[in-house]
Amino acid sequence: MVKSHKWDFEIKGMPHLHEAMQRVEAWFEQEVIDRPPIRFSKHNVQYEKTNTLNENRWNTLKDRWFDAEYQVDAFIKSIESQTFPAETFPVFWPNLGPDIYAAFFGAELEFGEITSWSIPKIMNLASEIEEETLTFTAGNPYFRKIQELTDLAFQKCDGRYFVGETCWCPGIDCVAAWRGSQQLE
């Protein structure tokens, strides 16, 4: 039987949070209370309205992506006056793109309107690995920005949304980001 956790908080626009969480917990226990969890989401809705470099607010797309206040405030604005049916939860996802894990280890990211991609860093596999080309440091600017986005989202949430975790994408995706997908052998 499903263990019932006490959900001692509410999410604005989601008065049925307790029931929704019970359904989710049951699902993970391979049980069903009254129905499976249901989530409503329009695919890539967050990218429908592109943000251009207007009003000289940002000099580059990277500057826009790195503007933590803007990123969190834009998310908050996007969920204002919304209701969240069934098990559809408002979640702020600190995001700098799919190659973020590679960037934590020294890859540089190129930023577009709706995604980013890594600039391959390892051209000569044997010699560059020997030289310790891939190094993680807590001072890495991409790592620090994800921390800032996460911290700011927590500070501003005020019961309106959950704060998620960035998508790490380690493994072969990360290797492809470091090496370039055409260079994988």
Biotite code that builds the C-alpha atoms (Angstrom):
import biotite.structure as struc

atoms = struc.array([
    struc.Atom([0.000, 0.000, 0.000], chain_id="A", res_id=1, res_name="MET", atom_name="CA", element="C"),
    struc.Atom([1.131, 3.543, -0.704], chain_id="A", res_id=2, res_name="VAL", atom_name="CA", element="C"),
    struc.Atom([2.783, 5.393, 2.139], chain_id="A", res_id=3, res_name="LYS", atom_name="CA", element="C"),
    struc.Atom([1.029, 8.690, 2.556], chain_id="A", res_id=4, res_name="SER", atom_name="CA", element="C"),
    struc.Atom([3.337, 11.648, 3.045], chain_id="A", res_id=5, res_name="HIS", atom_name="CA", element="C"),
    struc.Atom([1.981, 14.770, 4.598], chain_id="A", res_id=6, res_name="LYS", atom_name="CA", element="C"),
    struc.Atom([2.158, 17.594, 2.088], chain_id="A", res_id=7, res_name="TRP", atom_name="CA", element="C"),
    struc.Atom([2.180, 20.587, 4.381], chain_id="A", res_id=8, res_name="ASP", atom_name="CA", element="C"),
    struc.Atom([2.381, 23.168, 1.630], chain_id="A", res_id=9, res_name="PHE", atom_name="CA", element="C"),
    struc.Atom([0.189, 24.359, -1.211], chain_id="A", res_id=10, res_name="GLU", atom_name="CA", element="C"),
    struc.Atom([0.861, 25.411, -4.776], chain_id="A", res_id=11, res_name="ILE", atom_name="CA", element="C"),
    struc.Atom([-1.134, 28.428, -5.912], chain_id="A", res_id=12, res_name="LYS", atom_name="CA", element="C"),
    struc.Atom([-3.431, 27.433, -8.753], chain_id="A", res_id=13, res_name="GLY", atom_name="CA", element="C"),
    struc.Atom([-3.342, 23.795, -7.645], chain_id="A", res_id=14, res_name="MET", atom_name="CA", element="C"),
    struc.Atom([-5.754, 23.298, -4.727], chain_id="A", res_id=15, res_name="PRO", atom_name="CA", element="C"),
    struc.Atom([-5.723, 19.525, -5.254], chain_id="A", res_id=16, res_name="HIS", atom_name="CA", element="C"),
    struc.Atom([-1.968, 19.099, -4.654], chain_id="A", res_id=17, res_name="LEU", atom_name="CA", element="C"),
    struc.Atom([-2.437, 16.509, -1.901], chain_id="A", res_id=18, res_name="HIS", atom_name="CA", element="C"),
    struc.Atom([-4.543, 14.213, -4.099], chain_id="A", res_id=19, res_name="GLU", atom_name="CA", element="C"),
    struc.Atom([-2.195, 14.706, -7.052], chain_id="A", res_id=20, res_name="ALA", atom_name="CA", element="C"),
    struc.Atom([0.838, 13.753, -4.967], chain_id="A", res_id=21, res_name="MET", atom_name="CA", element="C"),
    struc.Atom([-0.928, 10.656, -3.666], chain_id="A", res_id=22, res_name="GLN", atom_name="CA", element="C"),
    struc.Atom([-1.546, 9.551, -7.272], chain_id="A", res_id=23, res_name="ARG", atom_name="CA", element="C"),
    struc.Atom([2.099, 10.166, -8.168], chain_id="A", res_id=24, res_name="VAL", atom_name="CA", element="C"),
    struc.Atom([3.345, 8.276, -5.117], chain_id="A", res_id=25, res_name="GLU", atom_name="CA", element="C"),
    struc.Atom([0.992, 5.392, -5.901], chain_id="A", res_id=26, res_name="ALA", atom_name="CA", element="C"),
    struc.Atom([2.261, 5.296, -9.481], chain_id="A", res_id=27, res_name="TRP", atom_name="CA", element="C"),
    struc.Atom([5.861, 4.963, -8.289], chain_id="A", res_id=28, res_name="PHE", atom_name="CA", element="C"),
    struc.Atom([4.746, 2.130, -6.003], chain_id="A", res_id=29, res_name="GLU", atom_name="CA", element="C"),
    struc.Atom([3.144, 0.476, -9.083], chain_id="A", res_id=30, res_name="GLN", atom_name="CA", element="C"),
    struc.Atom([-0.319, 1.099, -7.697], chain_id="A", res_id=31, res_name="GLU", atom_name="CA", element="C"),
    struc.Atom([-3.305, 3.129, -8.809], chain_id="A", res_id=32, res_name="VAL", atom_name="CA", element="C"),
    struc.Atom([-5.612, 4.944, -6.404], chain_id="A", res_id=33, res_name="ILE", atom_name="CA", element="C"),
    struc.Atom([-8.451, 6.020, -8.696], chain_id="A", res_id=34, res_name="ASP", atom_name="CA", element="C"),
    struc.Atom([-6.621, 6.623, -11.995], chain_id="A", res_id=35, res_name="ARG", atom_name="CA", element="C"),
    struc.Atom([-3.055, 6.946, -13.249], chain_id="A", res_id=36, res_name="PRO", atom_name="CA", element="C"),
    struc.Atom([-1.404, 10.353, -12.951], chain_id="A", res_id=37, res_name="PRO", atom_name="CA", element="C"),
    struc.Atom([-2.209, 12.674, -15.844], chain_id="A", res_id=38, res_name="ILE", atom_name="CA", element="C"),
    struc.Atom([-0.142, 15.611, -16.983], chain_id="A", res_id=39, res_name="ARG", atom_name="CA", element="C"),
    struc.Atom([-1.249, 18.188, -19.511], chain_id="A", res_id=40, res_name="PHE", atom_name="CA", element="C"),
    struc.Atom([1.489, 19.964, -21.398], chain_id="A", res_id=41, res_name="SER", atom_name="CA", element="C"),
    struc.Atom([1.722, 21.669, -24.722], chain_id="A", res_id=42, res_name="LYS", atom_name="CA", element="C"),
    struc.Atom([4.993, 20.561, -26.295], chain_id="A", res_id=43, res_name="HIS", atom_name="CA", element="C"),
    struc.Atom([7.673, 23.284, -26.120], chain_id="A", res_id=44, res_name="ASN", atom_name="CA", element="C"),
    struc.Atom([5.182, 25.932, -25.002], chain_id="A", res_id=45, res_name="VAL", atom_name="CA", element="C"),
    struc.Atom([7.989, 27.783, -23.246], chain_id="A", res_id=46, res_name="GLN", atom_name="CA", element="C"),
    struc.Atom([9.591, 28.415, -26.642], chain_id="A", res_id=47, res_name="TYR", atom_name="CA", element="C"),
    struc.Atom([6.559, 29.767, -28.490], chain_id="A", res_id=48, res_name="GLU", atom_name="CA", element="C"),
    struc.Atom([7.377, 33.356, -27.645], chain_id="A", res_id=49, res_name="LYS", atom_name="CA", element="C"),
    struc.Atom([10.943, 34.079, -28.602], chain_id="A", res_id=50, res_name="THR", atom_name="CA", element="C"),
    struc.Atom([12.704, 36.824, -26.752], chain_id="A", res_id=51, res_name="ASN", atom_name="CA", element="C"),
    struc.Atom([14.632, 39.071, -29.051], chain_id="A", res_id=52, res_name="THR", atom_name="CA", element="C"),
    struc.Atom([17.530, 41.287, -28.138], chain_id="A", res_id=53, res_name="LEU", atom_name="CA", element="C"),
    struc.Atom([15.295, 44.341, -28.007], chain_id="A", res_id=54, res_name="ASN", atom_name="CA", element="C"),
    struc.Atom([15.817, 47.571, -26.120], chain_id="A", res_id=55, res_name="GLU", atom_name="CA", element="C"),
    struc.Atom([19.551, 46.833, -25.843], chain_id="A", res_id=56, res_name="ASN", atom_name="CA", element="C"),
    struc.Atom([18.805, 44.904, -22.665], chain_id="A", res_id=57, res_name="ARG", atom_name="CA", element="C"),
    struc.Atom([21.257, 42.191, -23.640], chain_id="A", res_id=58, res_name="TRP", atom_name="CA", element="C"),
    struc.Atom([24.244, 42.431, -25.927], chain_id="A", res_id=59, res_name="ASN", atom_name="CA", element="C"),
    struc.Atom([24.249, 38.713, -26.723], chain_id="A", res_id=60, res_name="THR", atom_name="CA", element="C"),
    struc.Atom([21.986, 35.703, -26.432], chain_id="A", res_id=61, res_name="LEU", atom_name="CA", element="C"),
    struc.Atom([24.321, 34.356, -23.749], chain_id="A", res_id=62, res_name="LYS", atom_name="CA", element="C"),
    struc.Atom([23.686, 37.520, -21.735], chain_id="A", res_id=63, res_name="ASP", atom_name="CA", element="C"),
    struc.Atom([19.943, 36.834, -21.924], chain_id="A", res_id=64, res_name="ARG", atom_name="CA", element="C"),
    struc.Atom([20.373, 33.200, -20.889], chain_id="A", res_id=65, res_name="TRP", atom_name="CA", element="C"),
    struc.Atom([22.628, 34.312, -18.001], chain_id="A", res_id=66, res_name="PHE", atom_name="CA", element="C"),
    struc.Atom([20.171, 36.965, -16.770], chain_id="A", res_id=67, res_name="ASP", atom_name="CA", element="C"),
    struc.Atom([18.862, 35.007, -13.778], chain_id="A", res_id=68, res_name="ALA", atom_name="CA", element="C"),
    struc.Atom([16.354, 37.661, -12.723], chain_id="A", res_id=69, res_name="GLU", atom_name="CA", element="C"),
    struc.Atom([14.867, 37.718, -16.207], chain_id="A", res_id=70, res_name="TYR", atom_name="CA", element="C"),
    struc.Atom([14.725, 33.901, -16.496], chain_id="A", res_id=71, res_name="GLN", atom_name="CA", element="C"),
    struc.Atom([12.943, 33.414, -13.167], chain_id="A", res_id=72, res_name="VAL", atom_name="CA", element="C"),
    struc.Atom([10.647, 36.418, -13.599], chain_id="A", res_id=73, res_name="ASP", atom_name="CA", element="C"),
    struc.Atom([9.693, 35.315, -17.131], chain_id="A", res_id=74, res_name="ALA", atom_name="CA", element="C"),
    struc.Atom([8.731, 31.889, -15.764], chain_id="A", res_id=75, res_name="PHE", atom_name="CA", element="C"),
    struc.Atom([6.694, 33.429, -12.947], chain_id="A", res_id=76, res_name="ILE", atom_name="CA", element="C"),
    struc.Atom([4.894, 35.655, -15.450], chain_id="A", res_id=77, res_name="LYS", atom_name="CA", element="C"),
    struc.Atom([4.167, 32.621, -17.651], chain_id="A", res_id=78, res_name="SER", atom_name="CA", element="C"),
    struc.Atom([2.278, 30.842, -14.842], chain_id="A", res_id=79, res_name="ILE", atom_name="CA", element="C"),
    struc.Atom([0.341, 33.836, -13.513], chain_id="A", res_id=80, res_name="GLU", atom_name="CA", element="C"),
    struc.Atom([-3.421, 33.264, -13.364], chain_id="A", res_id=81, res_name="SER", atom_name="CA", element="C"),
    struc.Atom([-3.046, 29.664, -14.508], chain_id="A", res_id=82, res_name="GLN", atom_name="CA", element="C"),
    struc.Atom([-4.624, 26.645, -12.935], chain_id="A", res_id=83, res_name="THR", atom_name="CA", element="C"),
    struc.Atom([-2.871, 23.320, -13.039], chain_id="A", res_id=84, res_name="PHE", atom_name="CA", element="C"),
    struc.Atom([-5.217, 20.380, -13.636], chain_id="A", res_id=85, res_name="PRO", atom_name="CA", element="C"),
    struc.Atom([-4.630, 16.777, -12.621], chain_id="A", res_id=86, res_name="ALA", atom_name="CA", element="C"),
    struc.Atom([-0.930, 16.144, -11.944], chain_id="A", res_id=87, res_name="GLU", atom_name="CA", element="C"),
    struc.Atom([0.352, 19.067, -13.987], chain_id="A", res_id=88, res_name="THR", atom_name="CA", element="C"),
    struc.Atom([2.750, 20.898, -11.700], chain_id="A", res_id=89, res_name="PHE", atom_name="CA", element="C"),
    struc.Atom([4.314, 24.303, -12.329], chain_id="A", res_id=90, res_name="PRO", atom_name="CA", element="C"),
    struc.Atom([8.067, 23.690, -12.193], chain_id="A", res_id=91, res_name="VAL", atom_name="CA", element="C"),
    struc.Atom([10.873, 26.168, -12.769], chain_id="A", res_id=92, res_name="PHE", atom_name="CA", element="C"),
    struc.Atom([13.687, 24.315, -14.463], chain_id="A", res_id=93, res_name="TRP", atom_name="CA", element="C"),
    struc.Atom([17.094, 26.039, -14.254], chain_id="A", res_id=94, res_name="PRO", atom_name="CA", element="C"),
    struc.Atom([18.283, 25.552, -17.804], chain_id="A", res_id=95, res_name="ASN", atom_name="CA", element="C"),
    struc.Atom([21.293, 26.556, -19.884], chain_id="A", res_id=96, res_name="LEU", atom_name="CA", element="C"),
    struc.Atom([20.749, 23.867, -22.519], chain_id="A", res_id=97, res_name="GLY", atom_name="CA", element="C"),
    struc.Atom([21.328, 20.153, -23.088], chain_id="A", res_id=98, res_name="PRO", atom_name="CA", element="C"),
    struc.Atom([25.151, 20.261, -23.032], chain_id="A", res_id=99, res_name="ASP", atom_name="CA", element="C"),
    struc.Atom([25.399, 21.796, -19.563], chain_id="A", res_id=100, res_name="ILE", atom_name="CA", element="C"),
    struc.Atom([27.205, 18.815, -18.040], chain_id="A", res_id=101, res_name="TYR", atom_name="CA", element="C"),
    struc.Atom([29.929, 19.079, -20.690], chain_id="A", res_id=102, res_name="ALA", atom_name="CA", element="C"),
    struc.Atom([30.161, 22.809, -19.917], chain_id="A", res_id=103, res_name="ALA", atom_name="CA", element="C"),
    struc.Atom([30.693, 22.020, -16.215], chain_id="A", res_id=104, res_name="PHE", atom_name="CA", element="C"),
    struc.Atom([33.912, 20.301, -17.357], chain_id="A", res_id=105, res_name="PHE", atom_name="CA", element="C"),
    struc.Atom([35.219, 23.114, -19.513], chain_id="A", res_id=106, res_name="GLY", atom_name="CA", element="C"),
    struc.Atom([33.267, 23.022, -22.773], chain_id="A", res_id=107, res_name="ALA", atom_name="CA", element="C"),
    struc.Atom([32.035, 26.380, -24.043], chain_id="A", res_id=108, res_name="GLU", atom_name="CA", element="C"),
    struc.Atom([28.389, 26.795, -25.002], chain_id="A", res_id=109, res_name="LEU", atom_name="CA", element="C"),
    struc.Atom([26.993, 28.696, -27.966], chain_id="A", res_id=110, res_name="GLU", atom_name="CA", element="C"),
    struc.Atom([23.547, 30.129, -27.261], chain_id="A", res_id=111, res_name="PHE", atom_name="CA", element="C"),
    struc.Atom([20.620, 30.368, -29.666], chain_id="A", res_id=112, res_name="GLY", atom_name="CA", element="C"),
    struc.Atom([17.078, 31.634, -29.143], chain_id="A", res_id=113, res_name="GLU", atom_name="CA", element="C"),
    struc.Atom([15.684, 28.387, -27.742], chain_id="A", res_id=114, res_name="ILE", atom_name="CA", element="C"),
    struc.Atom([18.661, 26.120, -27.060], chain_id="A", res_id=115, res_name="THR", atom_name="CA", element="C"),
    struc.Atom([22.404, 26.040, -26.692], chain_id="A", res_id=116, res_name="SER", atom_name="CA", element="C"),
    struc.Atom([25.053, 23.656, -27.940], chain_id="A", res_id=117, res_name="TRP", atom_name="CA", element="C"),
    struc.Atom([28.601, 22.892, -27.050], chain_id="A", res_id=118, res_name="SER", atom_name="CA", element="C"),
    struc.Atom([31.669, 23.842, -29.052], chain_id="A", res_id=119, res_name="ILE", atom_name="CA", element="C"),
    struc.Atom([33.697, 20.618, -29.288], chain_id="A", res_id=120, res_name="PRO", atom_name="CA", element="C"),
    struc.Atom([36.752, 20.781, -27.044], chain_id="A", res_id=121, res_name="LYS", atom_name="CA", element="C"),
    struc.Atom([38.571, 17.510, -27.620], chain_id="A", res_id=122, res_name="ILE", atom_name="CA", element="C"),
    struc.Atom([40.026, 17.255, -31.102], chain_id="A", res_id=123, res_name="MET", atom_name="CA", element="C"),
    struc.Atom([42.895, 14.827, -30.438], chain_id="A", res_id=124, res_name="ASN", atom_name="CA", element="C"),
    struc.Atom([41.425, 12.307, -28.061], chain_id="A", res_id=125, res_name="LEU", atom_name="CA", element="C"),
    struc.Atom([44.602, 10.634, -26.782], chain_id="A", res_id=126, res_name="ALA", atom_name="CA", element="C"),
    struc.Atom([46.733, 13.709, -26.128], chain_id="A", res_id=127, res_name="SER", atom_name="CA", element="C"),
    struc.Atom([44.005, 15.950, -24.731], chain_id="A", res_id=128, res_name="GLU", atom_name="CA", element="C"),
    struc.Atom([42.722, 13.381, -22.263], chain_id="A", res_id=129, res_name="ILE", atom_name="CA", element="C"),
    struc.Atom([46.300, 12.859, -21.063], chain_id="A", res_id=130, res_name="GLU", atom_name="CA", element="C"),
    struc.Atom([46.607, 16.625, -20.490], chain_id="A", res_id=131, res_name="GLU", atom_name="CA", element="C"),
    struc.Atom([43.513, 16.595, -18.274], chain_id="A", res_id=132, res_name="GLU", atom_name="CA", element="C"),
    struc.Atom([41.513, 18.809, -20.610], chain_id="A", res_id=133, res_name="THR", atom_name="CA", element="C"),
    struc.Atom([38.309, 17.955, -18.769], chain_id="A", res_id=134, res_name="LEU", atom_name="CA", element="C"),
    struc.Atom([38.275, 19.390, -15.274], chain_id="A", res_id=135, res_name="THR", atom_name="CA", element="C"),
    struc.Atom([35.392, 20.315, -13.034], chain_id="A", res_id=136, res_name="PHE", atom_name="CA", element="C"),
    struc.Atom([35.696, 23.241, -10.651], chain_id="A", res_id=137, res_name="THR", atom_name="CA", element="C"),
    struc.Atom([32.996, 24.757, -8.483], chain_id="A", res_id=138, res_name="ALA", atom_name="CA", element="C"),
    struc.Atom([34.044, 28.141, -9.893], chain_id="A", res_id=139, res_name="GLY", atom_name="CA", element="C"),
    struc.Atom([32.973, 27.144, -13.398], chain_id="A", res_id=140, res_name="ASN", atom_name="CA", element="C"),
    struc.Atom([30.747, 29.968, -14.734], chain_id="A", res_id=141, res_name="PRO", atom_name="CA", element="C"),
    struc.Atom([28.085, 27.575, -16.037], chain_id="A", res_id=142, res_name="TYR", atom_name="CA", element="C"),
    struc.Atom([27.930, 25.682, -12.746], chain_id="A", res_id=143, res_name="PHE", atom_name="CA", element="C"),
    struc.Atom([27.710, 28.948, -10.797], chain_id="A", res_id=144, res_name="ARG", atom_name="CA", element="C"),
    struc.Atom([24.913, 30.208, -13.083], chain_id="A", res_id=145, res_name="LYS", atom_name="CA", element="C"),
    struc.Atom([22.848, 27.032, -12.560], chain_id="A", res_id=146, res_name="ILE", atom_name="CA", element="C"),
    struc.Atom([23.330, 27.497, -8.800], chain_id="A", res_id=147, res_name="GLN", atom_name="CA", element="C"),
    struc.Atom([22.245, 31.144, -9.083], chain_id="A", res_id=148, res_name="GLU", atom_name="CA", element="C"),
    struc.Atom([19.164, 30.269, -11.161], chain_id="A", res_id=149, res_name="LEU", atom_name="CA", element="C"),
    struc.Atom([18.190, 27.553, -8.669], chain_id="A", res_id=150, res_name="THR", atom_name="CA", element="C"),
    struc.Atom([18.743, 29.730, -5.599], chain_id="A", res_id=151, res_name="ASP", atom_name="CA", element="C"),
    struc.Atom([16.839, 32.666, -7.094], chain_id="A", res_id=152, res_name="LEU", atom_name="CA", element="C"),
    struc.Atom([13.950, 30.405, -8.113], chain_id="A", res_id=153, res_name="ALA", atom_name="CA", element="C"),
    struc.Atom([13.703, 29.162, -4.519], chain_id="A", res_id=154, res_name="PHE", atom_name="CA", element="C"),
    struc.Atom([13.812, 32.717, -3.182], chain_id="A", res_id=155, res_name="GLN", atom_name="CA", element="C"),
    struc.Atom([10.993, 33.880, -5.466], chain_id="A", res_id=156, res_name="LYS", atom_name="CA", element="C"),
    struc.Atom([8.728, 30.834, -5.553], chain_id="A", res_id=157, res_name="CYS", atom_name="CA", element="C"),
    struc.Atom([6.435, 31.936, -2.707], chain_id="A", res_id=158, res_name="ASP", atom_name="CA", element="C"),
    struc.Atom([4.310, 28.807, -3.015], chain_id="A", res_id=159, res_name="GLY", atom_name="CA", element="C"),
    struc.Atom([3.694, 29.264, -6.759], chain_id="A", res_id=160, res_name="ARG", atom_name="CA", element="C"),
    struc.Atom([5.813, 26.459, -8.220], chain_id="A", res_id=161, res_name="TYR", atom_name="CA", element="C"),
    struc.Atom([8.288, 23.704, -7.593], chain_id="A", res_id=162, res_name="PHE", atom_name="CA", element="C"),
    struc.Atom([11.960, 24.209, -8.377], chain_id="A", res_id=163, res_name="VAL", atom_name="CA", element="C"),
    struc.Atom([13.409, 21.440, -10.483], chain_id="A", res_id=164, res_name="GLY", atom_name="CA", element="C"),
    struc.Atom([16.957, 20.430, -11.230], chain_id="A", res_id=165, res_name="GLU", atom_name="CA", element="C"),
    struc.Atom([18.793, 21.092, -14.444], chain_id="A", res_id=166, res_name="THR", atom_name="CA", element="C"),
    struc.Atom([18.957, 18.226, -16.932], chain_id="A", res_id=167, res_name="CYS", atom_name="CA", element="C"),
    struc.Atom([22.463, 16.825, -16.521], chain_id="A", res_id=168, res_name="TRP", atom_name="CA", element="C"),
    struc.Atom([22.748, 14.690, -19.700], chain_id="A", res_id=169, res_name="CYS", atom_name="CA", element="C"),
    struc.Atom([25.957, 12.820, -18.842], chain_id="A", res_id=170, res_name="PRO", atom_name="CA", element="C"),
    struc.Atom([27.084, 9.756, -20.778], chain_id="A", res_id=171, res_name="GLY", atom_name="CA", element="C"),
    struc.Atom([27.266, 9.612, -24.549], chain_id="A", res_id=172, res_name="ILE", atom_name="CA", element="C"),
    struc.Atom([25.469, 12.970, -24.912], chain_id="A", res_id=173, res_name="ASP", atom_name="CA", element="C"),
    struc.Atom([28.242, 14.568, -22.896], chain_id="A", res_id=174, res_name="CYS", atom_name="CA", element="C"),
    struc.Atom([30.973, 12.794, -24.857], chain_id="A", res_id=175, res_name="VAL", atom_name="CA", element="C"),
    struc.Atom([29.357, 14.005, -28.085], chain_id="A", res_id=176, res_name="ALA", atom_name="CA", element="C"),
    struc.Atom([29.330, 17.554, -26.678], chain_id="A", res_id=177, res_name="ALA", atom_name="CA", element="C"),
    struc.Atom([33.044, 17.388, -25.787], chain_id="A", res_id=178, res_name="TRP", atom_name="CA", element="C"),
    struc.Atom([34.202, 15.662, -28.954], chain_id="A", res_id=179, res_name="ARG", atom_name="CA", element="C"),
    struc.Atom([31.571, 16.614, -31.536], chain_id="A", res_id=180, res_name="GLY", atom_name="CA", element="C"),
    struc.Atom([29.064, 14.007, -32.701], chain_id="A", res_id=181, res_name="SER", atom_name="CA", element="C"),
    struc.Atom([30.844, 13.635, -36.059], chain_id="A", res_id=182, res_name="GLN", atom_name="CA", element="C"),
    struc.Atom([34.059, 12.648, -34.224], chain_id="A", res_id=183, res_name="GLN", atom_name="CA", element="C"),
    struc.Atom([32.640, 9.821, -32.102], chain_id="A", res_id=184, res_name="LEU", atom_name="CA", element="C"),
    struc.Atom([34.298, 6.531, -32.942], chain_id="A", res_id=185, res_name="GLU", atom_name="CA", element="C"),
])
